[in-house]
């Protein structure tokens, strides 16, 4: 079982949360979900791993958005391994997109905030 905790933006009332929950419950890939208007969160469980972009697209199709975070990392020594970093970021379940800059030994990533 795979669990996801998402921060949903744009819900203005309990009806919005109920609508998101109904729509998520109707999706074949979702085993269970709970949407909370007060905390602006959705807790989703699925049998199979879901890709972050899939979660984002579903919520967007309902008229809302998912809070995402951006981070930048700078290597502090010469052990910057682009191939290893690429493998980690390309398979990490929270990462939506990333960019690796080998000459400057840094990377930027965009990930779903609070996704577990």
N, CA, C and O atoms as a Tinker XYZ file with bonds, in Angstrom:
   464  protein
     1  N      0.850000   -1.173000    0.000000    73     2
     2  CA     0.000000    0.000000    0.000000    64     1     3
     3  C      0.900000    1.243000    0.000000    63     2     4     5
     4  O      1.908000    1.285000    0.704000    81     3
     5  N      0.529000    2.244000   -0.790000    73     3     6
     6  CA     1.280000    3.492000   -0.890000    64     5     7
     7  C      0.414000    4.631000   -0.373000    63     6     8     9
     8  O     -0.756000    4.738000   -0.740000    81     7
     9  N      0.980000    5.484000    0.480000    73     7    10
    10  CA     0.238000    6.593000    1.055000    64     9    11
    11  C      0.804000    7.930000    0.635000    63    10    12    13
    12  O      2.017000    8.088000    0.498000    81    11
    13  N     -0.077000    8.889000    0.433000    73    11    14
    14  CA     0.311000   10.231000    0.024000    64    13    15
    15  C     -0.464000   11.239000    0.853000    63    14    16    17
    16  O     -1.674000   11.110000    1.040000    81    15
    17  N      0.243000   12.238000    1.346000    73    15    18
    18  CA    -0.393000   13.321000    2.075000    64    17    19
    19  C     -0.119000   14.596000    1.291000    63    18    20    21
    20  O      1.035000   14.992000    1.126000    81    19
    21  N     -1.171000   15.237000    0.809000    73    19    22
    22  CA    -1.031000   16.385000   -0.083000    64    21    23
    23  C     -1.630000   17.636000    0.519000    63    22    24    25
    24  O     -2.646000   17.572000    1.211000    81    23
    25  N     -1.006000   18.776000    0.258000    73    23    26
    26  CA    -1.559000   20.078000    0.621000    64    25    27
    27  C     -2.314000   20.591000   -0.603000    63    26    28    29
    28  O     -1.707000   20.863000   -1.638000    81    27
    29  N     -3.630000   20.722000   -0.487000    73    27    30
    30  CA    -4.450000   21.177000   -1.612000    64    29    31
    31  C     -4.754000   22.655000   -1.445000    63    30    32    33
    32  O     -5.173000   23.091000   -0.372000    81    31
    33  N     -4.546000   23.418000   -2.490000    73    31    34
    34  CA    -4.802000   24.847000   -2.460000    64    33    35
    35  C     -6.057000   25.171000   -3.270000    63    34    36    37
    36  O     -6.319000   24.566000   -4.309000    81    35
    37  N     -6.822000   26.136000   -2.771000    73    35    38
    38  CA    -7.977000   26.625000   -3.522000    64    37    39
    39  C     -9.328000   26.173000   -3.007000    63    38    40    41
    40  O    -10.357000   26.603000   -3.527000    81    39
    41  N     -9.349000   25.311000   -1.994000    73    39    42
    42  CA   -10.636000   24.888000   -1.433000    64    41    43
    43  C    -11.163000   26.023000   -0.546000    63    42    44    45
    44  O    -10.472000   26.476000    0.366000    81    43
    45  N    -12.381000   26.474000   -0.819000    73    43    46
    46  CA   -12.938000   27.608000   -0.069000    64    45    47
    47  C    -14.049000   27.211000    0.899000    63    46    48    49
    48  O    -14.536000   28.045000    1.662000    81    47
    49  N    -14.449000   25.942000    0.868000    73    47    50
    50  CA   -15.523000   25.511000    1.767000    64    49    51
    51  C    -15.492000   23.983000    1.911000    63    50    52    53
    52  O    -14.761000   23.289000    1.204000    81    51
    53  N    -16.304000   23.485000    2.843000    73    51    54
    54  CA   -16.408000   22.051000    3.045000    64    53    55
    55  C    -16.927000   21.332000    1.823000    63    54    56    57
    56  O    -16.600000   20.168000    1.594000    81    55
    57  N    -17.745000   22.028000    1.026000    73    55    58
    58  CA   -18.265000   21.429000   -0.211000    64    57    59
    59  C    -17.147000   21.146000   -1.209000    63    58    60    61
    60  O    -17.186000   20.152000   -1.934000    81    59
    61  N    -16.156000   22.026000   -1.238000    73    59    62
    62  CA   -14.999000   21.803000   -2.119000    64    61    63
    63  C    -14.271000   20.519000   -1.719000    63    62    64    65
    64  O    -13.929000   19.690000   -2.562000    81    63
    65  N    -14.043000   20.377000   -0.413000    73    63    66
    66  CA   -13.354000   19.190000    0.088000    64    65    67
    67  C    -14.156000   17.932000   -0.216000    63    66    68    69
    68  O    -13.594000   16.909000   -0.606000    81    67
    69  N    -15.473000   18.012000   -0.035000    73    67    70
    70  CA   -16.331000   16.854000   -0.313000    64    69    71
    71  C    -16.288000   16.502000   -1.799000    63    70    72    73
    72  O    -16.281000   15.325000   -2.161000    81    71
    73  N    -16.260000   17.519000   -2.656000    73    71    74
    74  CA   -16.187000   17.286000   -4.098000    64    73    75
    75  C    -14.875000   16.621000   -4.492000    63    74    76    77
    76  O    -14.866000   15.678000   -5.283000    81    75
    77  N    -13.764000   17.113000   -3.941000    73    75    78
    78  CA   -12.454000   16.507000   -4.234000    64    77    79
    79  C    -12.444000   15.060000   -3.764000    63    78    80    81
    80  O    -11.961000   14.180000   -4.476000    81    79
    81  N    -12.973000   14.810000   -2.575000    73    79    82
    82  CA   -12.989000   13.447000   -2.045000    64    81    83
    83  C    -13.819000   12.520000   -2.929000    63    82    84    85
    84  O    -13.395000   11.401000   -3.219000    81    83
    85  N    -14.994000   12.970000   -3.359000    73    83    86
    86  CA   -15.836000   12.137000   -4.244000    64    85    87
    87  C    -15.109000   11.809000   -5.540000    63    86    88    89
    88  O    -15.137000   10.673000   -6.012000    81    87
    89  N    -14.459000   12.817000   -6.107000    73    87    90
    90  CA   -13.769000   12.614000   -7.385000    64    89    91
    91  C    -12.558000   11.688000   -7.225000    63    90    92    93
    92  O    -12.294000   10.855000   -8.092000    81    91
    93  N    -11.826000   11.836000   -6.121000    73    91    94
    94  CA   -10.702000   10.934000   -5.876000    64    93    95
    95  C    -11.186000    9.504000   -5.632000    63    94    96    97
    96  O    -10.610000    8.547000   -6.149000    81    95
    97  N    -12.248000    9.370000   -4.840000    73    95    98
    98  CA   -12.809000    8.043000   -4.562000    64    97    99
    99  C    -13.242000    7.330000   -5.842000    63    98   100   101
   100  O    -13.204000    6.102000   -5.920000    81    99
   101  N    -13.651000    8.101000   -6.835000    73    99   102
   102  CA   -14.138000    7.521000   -8.091000    64   101   103
   103  C    -13.009000    7.030000   -8.995000    63   102   104   105
   104  O    -13.259000    6.291000   -9.948000    81   103
   105  N    -11.775000    7.431000   -8.709000    73   103   106
   106  CA   -10.643000    7.015000   -9.544000    64   105   107
   107  C    -10.263000    5.571000   -9.248000    63   106   108   109
   108  O    -10.187000    5.156000   -8.092000    81   107
   109  N    -10.031000    4.827000  -10.298000    73   107   110
   110  CA    -9.706000    3.402000  -10.186000    64   109   111
   111  C     -8.430000    3.139000   -9.388000    63   110   112   113
   112  O     -8.340000    2.131000   -8.687000    81   111
   113  N     -7.444000    4.033000   -9.486000    73   111   114
   114  CA    -6.149000    3.826000   -8.836000    64   113   115
   115  C     -6.168000    4.102000   -7.335000    63   114   116   117
   116  O     -5.231000    3.728000   -6.631000    81   115
   117  N     -7.215000    4.748000   -6.836000    73   115   118
   118  CA    -7.286000    5.137000   -5.427000    64   117   119
   119  C     -8.027000    4.075000   -4.625000    63   118   120   121
   120  O     -9.147000    3.695000   -4.965000    81   119
   121  N     -7.387000    3.597000   -3.547000    73   119   122
   122  CA    -8.012000    2.619000   -2.657000    64   121   123
   123  C     -8.876000    3.343000   -1.624000    63   122   124   125
   124  O    -10.011000    2.945000   -1.362000    81   123
   125  N     -8.323000    4.412000   -1.042000    73   123   126
   126  CA    -9.081000    5.217000   -0.080000    64   125   127
   127  C     -8.509000    6.624000   -0.051000    63   126   128   129
   128  O     -7.360000    6.851000   -0.431000    81   127
   129  N     -9.332000    7.570000    0.408000    73   127   130
   130  CA    -8.844000    8.933000    0.570000    64   129   131
   131  C     -9.686000    9.658000    1.605000    63   130   132   133
   132  O    -10.838000    9.308000    1.861000    81   131
   133  N     -9.077000   10.672000    2.188000    73   131   134
   134  CA    -9.768000   11.533000    3.135000    64   133   135
   135  C     -9.298000   12.951000    2.869000    63   134   136   137
   136  O     -8.104000   13.241000    2.934000    81   135
   137  N    -10.248000   13.841000    2.568000    73   135   138
   138  CA    -9.926000   15.233000    2.294000    64   137   139
   139  C    -10.452000   16.074000    3.447000    63   138   140   141
   140  O    -11.603000   15.930000    3.860000    81   139
   141  N     -9.595000   16.956000    3.964000    73   139   142
   142  CA    -9.953000   17.781000    5.115000    64   141   143
   143  C     -9.869000   19.251000    4.724000    63   142   144   145
   144  O     -8.791000   19.757000    4.410000    81   143
   145  N    -11.018000   19.937000    4.747000    73   143   146
   146  CA   -11.048000   21.355000    4.384000    64   145   147
   147  C    -10.265000   22.206000    5.386000    63   146   148   149
   148  O     -9.520000   23.100000    4.985000    81   147
   149  N    -10.424000   21.940000    6.673000    73   147   150
   150  CA    -9.792000   22.758000    7.713000    64   149   151
   151  C     -8.267000   22.764000    7.601000    63   150   152   153
   152  O     -7.636000   23.800000    7.812000    81   151
   153  N     -7.680000   21.635000    7.277000    73   151   154
   154  CA    -6.218000   21.547000    7.171000    64   153   155
   155  C     -5.740000   21.637000    5.721000    63   154   156   157
   156  O     -4.537000   21.646000    5.458000    81   155
   157  N     -6.682000   21.703000    4.788000    73   155   158
   158  CA    -6.386000   21.755000    3.347000    64   157   159
   159  C     -5.498000   20.596000    2.912000    63   158   160   161
   160  O     -4.548000   20.773000    2.150000    81   159
   161  N     -5.822000   19.414000    3.409000    73   159   162
   162  CA    -5.017000   18.245000    3.085000    64   161   163
   163  C     -5.863000   17.133000    2.489000    63   162   164   165
   164  O     -7.079000   17.077000    2.675000    81   163
   165  N     -5.196000   16.264000    1.781000    73   163   166
   166  CA    -5.805000   15.029000    1.285000    64   165   167
   167  C     -4.852000   13.898000    1.626000    63   166   168   169
   168  O     -3.653000   13.979000    1.360000    81   167
   169  N     -5.383000   12.869000    2.202000    73   167   170
   170  CA    -4.615000   11.649000    2.502000    64   169   171
   171  C     -5.126000   10.587000    1.547000    63   170   172   173
   172  O     -6.303000   10.231000    1.581000    81   171
   173  N     -4.253000   10.084000    0.701000    73   171   174
   174  CA    -4.626000    9.150000   -0.359000    64   173   175
   175  C     -3.851000    7.855000   -0.188000    63   174   176   177
   176  O     -2.660000    7.874000    0.125000    81   175
   177  N     -4.521000    6.739000   -0.391000    73   175   178
   178  CA    -3.854000    5.434000   -0.402000    64   177   179
   179  C     -4.140000    4.744000   -1.720000    63   178   180   181
   180  O     -5.249000    4.811000   -2.249000    81   179
   181  N     -3.116000    4.076000   -2.241000    73   179   182
   182  CA    -3.257000    3.341000   -3.503000    64   181   183
   183  C     -2.481000    2.036000   -3.412000    63   182   184   185
   184  O     -1.521000    1.922000   -2.650000    81   183
   185  N     -2.904000    1.066000   -4.188000    73   183   186
   186  CA    -2.192000   -0.218000   -4.237000    64   185   187
   187  C     -0.851000   -0.043000   -4.931000    63   186   188   189
   188  O      0.165000   -0.558000   -4.463000    81   187
   189  N     -0.844000    0.678000   -6.040000    73   187   190
   190  CA     0.363000    0.895000   -6.835000    64   189   191
   191  C      0.916000    2.283000   -6.554000    63   190   192   193
   192  O      0.176000    3.180000   -6.149000    81   191
   193  N      2.203000    2.460000   -6.765000    73   191   194
   194  CA     2.825000    3.773000   -6.602000    64   193   195
   195  C      2.274000    4.727000   -7.659000    63   194   196   197
   196  O      2.129000    4.364000   -8.827000    81   195
   197  N      1.974000    5.938000   -7.236000    73   195   198
   198  CA     1.469000    6.971000   -8.138000    64   197   199
   199  C      2.571000    7.987000   -8.398000    63   198   200   201
   200  O      3.357000    8.302000   -7.504000    81   199
   201  N      2.627000    8.490000   -9.600000    73   199   202
   202  CA     3.626000    9.500000   -9.945000    64   201   203
   203  C      3.124000   10.873000   -9.493000    63   202   204   205
   204  O      1.927000   11.147000   -9.574000    81   203
   205  N      4.024000   11.738000   -9.018000    73   203   206
   206  CA     3.616000   13.068000   -8.567000    64   205   207
   207  C      2.831000   13.848000   -9.619000    63   206   208   209
   208  O      1.850000   14.517000   -9.293000    81   207
   209  N      3.256000   13.765000  -10.869000    73   207   210
   210  CA     2.548000   14.498000  -11.923000    64   209   211
   211  C      1.117000   13.990000  -12.080000    63   210   212   213
   212  O      0.216000   14.765000  -12.400000    81   211
   213  N      0.902000   12.698000  -11.857000    73   211   214
   214  CA    -0.438000   12.133000  -11.927000    64   213   215
   215  C     -1.323000   12.738000  -10.832000    63   214   216   217
   216  O     -2.464000   13.119000  -11.093000    81   215
   217  N     -0.799000   12.822000   -9.623000    73   215   218
   218  CA    -1.545000   13.423000   -8.514000    64   217   219
   219  C     -1.864000   14.888000   -8.814000    63   218   220   221
   220  O     -2.993000   15.337000   -8.615000    81   219
   221  N     -0.874000   15.620000   -9.288000    73   219   222
   222  CA    -1.066000   17.033000   -9.621000    64   221   223
   223  C     -2.128000   17.192000  -10.700000    63   222   224   225
   224  O     -3.007000   18.046000  -10.586000    81   223
   225  N     -2.054000   16.380000  -11.740000    73   223   226
   226  CA    -3.024000   16.487000  -12.840000    64   225   227
   227  C     -4.441000   16.171000  -12.383000    63   226   228   229
   228  O     -5.387000   16.830000  -12.815000    81   227
   229  N     -4.602000   15.189000  -11.529000    73   227   230
   230  CA    -5.943000   14.874000  -11.021000    64   229   231
   231  C     -6.515000   16.066000  -10.269000    63   230   232   233
   232  O     -7.638000   16.494000  -10.538000    81   231
   233  N     -5.741000   16.606000   -9.322000    73   231   234
   234  CA    -6.239000   17.711000   -8.508000    64   233   235
   235  C     -6.507000   18.941000   -9.384000    63   234   236   237
   236  O     -7.497000   19.642000   -9.177000    81   235
   237  N     -5.651000   19.199000  -10.338000    73   235   238
   238  CA    -5.879000   20.326000  -11.261000    64   237   239
   239  C     -7.163000   20.123000  -12.069000    63   238   240   241
   240  O     -7.906000   21.073000  -12.312000    81   239
   241  N     -7.414000   18.888000  -12.478000    73   239   242
   242  CA    -8.629000   18.627000  -13.260000    64   241   243
   243  C     -9.891000   18.863000  -12.441000    63   242   244   245
   244  O    -10.972000   19.042000  -13.002000    81   243
   245  N     -9.760000   18.865000  -11.105000    73   243   246
   246  CA   -10.894000   19.140000  -10.217000    64   245   247
   247  C    -11.020000   20.641000   -9.938000    63   246   248   249
   248  O    -11.962000   21.069000   -9.271000    81   247
   249  N    -10.075000   21.444000  -10.446000    73   247   250
   250  CA   -10.134000   22.891000  -10.253000    64   249   251
   251  C     -9.309000   23.415000   -9.092000    63   250   252   253
   252  O     -9.502000   24.554000   -8.667000    81   251
   253  N     -8.388000   22.602000   -8.567000    73   251   254
   254  CA    -7.568000   22.997000   -7.430000    64   253   255
   255  C     -6.100000   22.741000   -7.759000    63   254   256   257
   256  O     -5.777000   22.283000   -8.855000    81   255
   257  N     -5.224000   23.034000   -6.825000    73   255   258
   258  CA    -3.800000   22.783000   -7.057000    64   257   259
   259  C     -3.174000   22.149000   -5.817000    63   258   260   261
   260  O     -3.736000   22.187000   -4.722000    81   259
   261  N     -2.009000   21.572000   -6.023000    73   259   262
   262  CA    -1.241000   20.955000   -4.937000    64   261   263
   263  C     -0.044000   21.843000   -4.649000    63   262   264   265
   264  O      0.641000   22.293000   -5.567000    81   263
   265  N      0.204000   22.094000   -3.370000    73   263   266
   266  CA     1.357000   22.888000   -2.978000    64   265   267
   267  C      2.626000   22.117000   -3.295000    63   266   268   269
   268  O      2.757000   20.943000   -2.949000    81   267
   269  N      3.551000   22.784000   -3.950000    73   267   270
   270  CA     4.843000   22.181000   -4.265000    64   269   271
   271  C      5.951000   23.064000   -3.706000    63   270   272   273
   272  O      5.755000   24.257000   -3.472000    81   271
   273  N      7.095000   22.473000   -3.500000    73   271   274
   274  CA     8.272000   23.189000   -3.002000    64   273   275
   275  C      9.401000   23.081000   -4.006000    63   274   276   277
   276  O      9.478000   22.129000   -4.782000    81   275
   277  N     10.271000   24.072000   -3.978000    73   275   278
   278  CA    11.471000   24.085000   -4.819000    64   277   279
   279  C     12.679000   24.075000   -3.902000    63   278   280   281
   280  O     12.690000   24.738000   -2.864000    81   279
   281  N     13.691000   23.323000   -4.289000    73   279   282
   282  CA    14.924000   23.301000   -3.516000    64   281   283
   283  C     16.117000   23.329000   -4.457000    63   282   284   285
   284  O     16.048000   22.843000   -5.586000    81   283
   285  N     17.193000   23.896000   -3.983000    73   283   286
   286  CA    18.449000   23.949000   -4.724000    64   285   287
   287  C     19.529000   23.351000   -3.839000    63   286   288   289
   288  O     19.615000   23.660000   -2.651000    81   287
   289  N     20.346000   22.497000   -4.423000    73   287   290
   290  CA    21.440000   21.856000   -3.698000    64   289   291
   291  C     22.759000   22.165000   -4.386000    63   290   292   293
   292  O     22.858000   22.128000   -5.612000    81   291
   293  N     23.757000   22.466000   -3.592000    73   291   294
   294  CA    25.094000   22.759000   -4.099000    64   293   295
   295  C     26.067000   21.762000   -3.494000    63   294   296   297
   296  O     26.092000   21.576000   -2.277000    81   295
   297  N     26.870000   21.119000   -4.335000    73   295   298
   298  CA    27.886000   20.189000   -3.834000    64   297   299
   299  C     28.977000   20.984000   -3.126000    63   298   300   301
   300  O     29.351000   22.071000   -3.567000    81   299
   301  N     29.478000   20.439000   -2.037000    73   299   302
   302  CA    30.513000   21.139000   -1.264000    64   301   303
   303  C     31.906000   20.573000   -1.513000    63   302   304   305
   304  O     32.898000   21.076000   -0.987000    81   303
   305  N     31.965000   19.518000   -2.324000    73   303   306
   306  CA    33.283000   18.954000   -2.642000    64   305   307
   307  C     33.245000   18.382000   -4.056000    63   306   308   309
   308  O     32.269000   18.585000   -4.778000    81   307
   309  N     34.283000   17.678000   -4.452000    73   307   310
   310  CA    34.391000   17.155000   -5.820000    64   309   311
   311  C     33.701000   15.814000   -6.029000    63   310   312   313
   312  O     33.852000   15.204000   -7.088000    81   311
   313  N     32.951000   15.348000   -5.046000    73   311   314
   314  CA    32.304000   14.044000   -5.184000    64   313   315
   315  C     30.908000   14.154000   -5.809000    63   314   316   317
   316  O     30.059000   13.298000   -5.558000    81   315
   317  N     30.659000   15.170000   -6.602000    73   315   318
   318  CA    29.379000   15.354000   -7.277000    64   317   319
   319  C     29.253000   14.303000   -8.373000    63   318   320   321
   320  O     30.020000   14.323000   -9.336000    81   319
   321  N     28.304000   13.394000   -8.242000    73   319   322
   322  CA    28.125000   12.298000   -9.190000    64   321   323
   323  C     26.775000   12.465000   -9.893000    63   322   324   325
   324  O     25.726000   12.101000   -9.360000    81   323
   325  N     26.831000   13.018000  -11.088000    73   323   326
   326  CA    25.605000   13.323000  -11.822000    64   325   327
   327  C     24.776000   12.073000  -12.109000    63   326   328   329
   328  O     23.551000   12.116000  -11.998000    81   327
   329  N     25.406000   10.976000  -12.472000    73   327   330
   330  CA    24.668000    9.751000  -12.805000    64   329   331
   331  C     23.914000    9.217000  -11.586000    63   330   332   333
   332  O     22.754000    8.824000  -11.703000    81   331
   333  N     24.554000    9.200000  -10.433000    73   331   334
   334  CA    23.893000    8.721000   -9.214000    64   333   335
   335  C     22.755000    9.650000   -8.807000    63   334   336   337
   336  O     21.671000    9.193000   -8.442000    81   335
   337  N     23.004000   10.940000   -8.872000    73   335   338
   338  CA    21.977000   11.920000   -8.520000    64   337   339
   339  C     20.787000   11.817000   -9.473000    63   338   340   341
   340  O     19.637000   11.888000   -9.039000    81   339
   341  N     21.054000   11.653000  -10.750000    73   339   342
   342  CA    19.988000   11.502000  -11.743000    64   341   343
   343  C     19.141000   10.270000  -11.448000    63   342   344   345
   344  O     17.915000   10.328000  -11.547000    81   343
   345  N     19.770000    9.165000  -11.089000    73   343   346
   346  CA    19.040000    7.940000  -10.762000    64   345   347
   347  C     18.160000    8.146000   -9.532000    63   346   348   349
   348  O     17.000000    7.733000   -9.525000    81   347
   349  N     18.696000    8.773000   -8.503000    73   347   350
   350  CA    17.923000    9.013000   -7.275000    64   349   351
   351  C     16.732000    9.917000   -7.551000    63   350   352   353
   352  O     15.609000    9.598000   -7.160000    81   351
   353  N     16.963000   11.037000   -8.219000    73   351   354
   354  CA    15.885000   11.999000   -8.453000    64   353   355
   355  C     14.836000   11.489000   -9.436000    63   354   356   357
   356  O     13.651000   11.788000   -9.288000    81   355
   357  N     15.259000   10.728000  -10.428000    73   355   358
   358  CA    14.298000   10.238000  -11.427000    64   357   359
   359  C     13.368000    9.168000  -10.871000    63   358   360   361
   360  O     12.301000    8.925000  -11.435000    81   359
   361  N     13.753000    8.530000   -9.785000    73   359   362
   362  CA    12.913000    7.472000   -9.222000    64   361   363
   363  C     12.275000    7.856000   -7.891000    63   362   364   365
   364  O     11.495000    7.080000   -7.339000    81   363
   365  N     12.588000    9.024000   -7.373000    73   363   366
   366  CA    12.040000    9.437000   -6.074000    64   365   367
   367  C     10.558000    9.770000   -6.220000    63   366   368   369
   368  O     10.193000   10.525000   -7.121000    81   367
   369  N      9.693000    9.228000   -5.358000    73   367   370
   370  CA     8.247000    9.404000   -5.515000    64   369   371
   371  C      7.739000   10.825000   -5.295000    63   370   372   373
   372  O      6.627000   11.136000   -5.722000    81   371
   373  N      8.505000   11.697000   -4.646000    73   371   374
   374  CA     8.050000   13.067000   -4.395000    64   373   375
   375  C      8.472000   14.051000   -5.478000    63   374   376   377
   376  O      7.886000   15.128000   -5.588000    81   375
   377  N      9.465000   13.706000   -6.271000    73   375   378
   378  CA    10.049000   14.644000   -7.223000    64   377   379
   379  C      9.171000   14.767000   -8.467000    63   378   380   381
   380  O      8.857000   13.783000   -9.137000    81   379
   381  N      8.788000   16.018000   -8.749000    73   379   382
   382  CA     7.987000   16.305000   -9.941000    64   381   383
   383  C      8.909000   16.559000  -11.119000    63   382   384   385
   384  O      8.701000   16.015000  -12.203000    81   383
   385  N      9.929000   17.388000  -10.910000    73   383   386
   386  CA    10.910000   17.681000  -11.956000    64   385   387
   387  C     12.226000   18.077000  -11.293000    63   386   388   389
   388  O     12.257000   18.444000  -10.119000    81   387
   389  N     13.306000   17.998000  -12.059000    73   387   390
   390  CA    14.612000   18.373000  -11.535000    64   389   391
   391  C     15.532000   18.761000  -12.673000    63   390   392   393
   392  O     15.299000   18.429000  -13.835000    81   391
   393  N     16.587000   19.474000  -12.305000    73   391   394
   394  CA    17.603000   19.884000  -13.263000    64   393   395
   395  C     18.960000   19.743000  -12.582000    63   394   396   397
   396  O     19.151000   20.219000  -11.463000    81   395
   397  N     19.892000   19.093000  -13.254000    73   395   398
   398  CA    21.237000   18.909000  -12.716000    64   397   399
   399  C     22.203000   19.722000  -13.572000    63   398   400   401
   400  O     22.211000   19.600000  -14.797000    81   399
   401  N     23.011000   20.546000  -12.924000    73   399   402
   402  CA    24.000000   21.360000  -13.619000    64   401   403
   403  C     25.370000   20.858000  -13.214000    63   402   404   405
   404  O     25.914000   21.272000  -12.190000    81   403
   405  N     25.925000   19.968000  -14.015000    73   403   406
   406  CA    27.197000   19.322000  -13.679000    64   405   407
   407  C     28.365000   20.300000  -13.605000    63   406   408   409
   408  O     29.147000   20.215000  -12.658000    81   407
   409  N     28.528000   21.234000  -14.561000    73   407   410
   410  CA    29.674000   22.145000  -14.463000    64   409   411
   411  C     29.691000   22.961000  -13.159000    63   410   412   413
   412  O     30.759000   23.234000  -12.612000    81   411
   413  N     28.517000   23.344000  -12.669000    73   411   414
   414  CA    28.438000   24.136000  -11.441000    64   413   415
   415  C     28.192000   23.278000  -10.198000    63   414   416   417
   416  O     28.100000   23.797000   -9.086000    81   415
   417  N     28.086000   21.971000  -10.394000    73   415   418
   418  CA    27.893000   21.014000   -9.305000    64   417   419
   419  C     26.709000   21.366000   -8.408000    63   418   420   421
   420  O     26.818000   21.408000   -7.182000    81   419
   421  N     25.562000   21.621000   -9.071000    73   419   422
   422  CA    24.355000   21.885000   -8.297000    64   421   423
   423  C     23.144000   21.268000   -8.979000    63   422   424   425
   424  O     23.202000   20.857000  -10.138000    81   423
   425  N     22.067000   21.212000   -8.248000    73   423   426
   426  CA    20.818000   20.696000   -8.809000    64   425   427
   427  C     19.653000   21.477000   -8.209000    63   426   428   429
   428  O     19.753000   22.038000   -7.118000    81   427
   429  N     18.561000   21.500000   -8.939000    73   427   430
   430  CA    17.321000   22.111000   -8.484000    64   429   431
   431  C     16.239000   21.063000   -8.639000    63   430   432   433
   432  O     16.215000   20.306000   -9.610000    81   431
   433  N     15.343000   21.033000   -7.664000    73   431   434
   434  CA    14.243000   20.092000   -7.801000    64   433   435
   435  C     12.938000   20.715000   -7.343000    63   434   436   437
   436  O     12.906000   21.621000   -6.511000    81   435
   437  N     11.896000   20.210000   -7.902000    73   435   438
   438  CA    10.526000   20.640000   -7.659000    64   437   439
   439  C      9.804000   19.395000   -7.162000    63   438   440   441
   440  O      9.741000   18.386000   -7.864000    81   439
   441  N      9.257000   19.467000   -5.942000    73   439   442
   442  CA     8.636000   18.272000   -5.381000    64   441   443
   443  C      7.329000   18.612000   -4.690000    63   442   444   445
   444  O      7.071000   19.766000   -4.348000    81   443
   445  N      6.514000   17.597000   -4.492000    73   443   446
   446  CA     5.244000   17.779000   -3.811000    64   445   447
   447  C      5.514000   17.954000   -2.324000    63   446   448   449
   448  O      6.160000   17.116000   -1.694000    81   447
   449  N      5.014000   19.048000   -1.775000    73   447   450
   450  CA     5.214000   19.331000   -0.352000    64   449   451
   451  C      4.458000   18.313000    0.488000    63   450   452   453
   452  O      3.262000   18.100000    0.292000    81   451
   453  N      5.149000   17.699000    1.405000    73   451   454
   454  CA     4.508000   16.782000    2.345000    64   453   455
   455  C      4.116000   15.429000    1.794000    63   454   456   457
   456  O      3.462000   14.651000    2.488000    81   455
   457  N      4.495000   15.130000    0.569000    73   455   458
   458  CA     4.153000   13.825000   -0.002000    64   457   459
   459  C      4.958000   12.761000    0.731000    63   458   460   461
   460  O      6.161000   12.920000    0.939000    81   459
   461  N      4.295000   11.680000    1.119000    73   459   462
   462  CA     4.990000   10.632000    1.863000    64   461   463
   463  C      5.145000    9.386000    1.026000    63   462   464
   464  O      5.709000    8.396000    1.491000    81   463
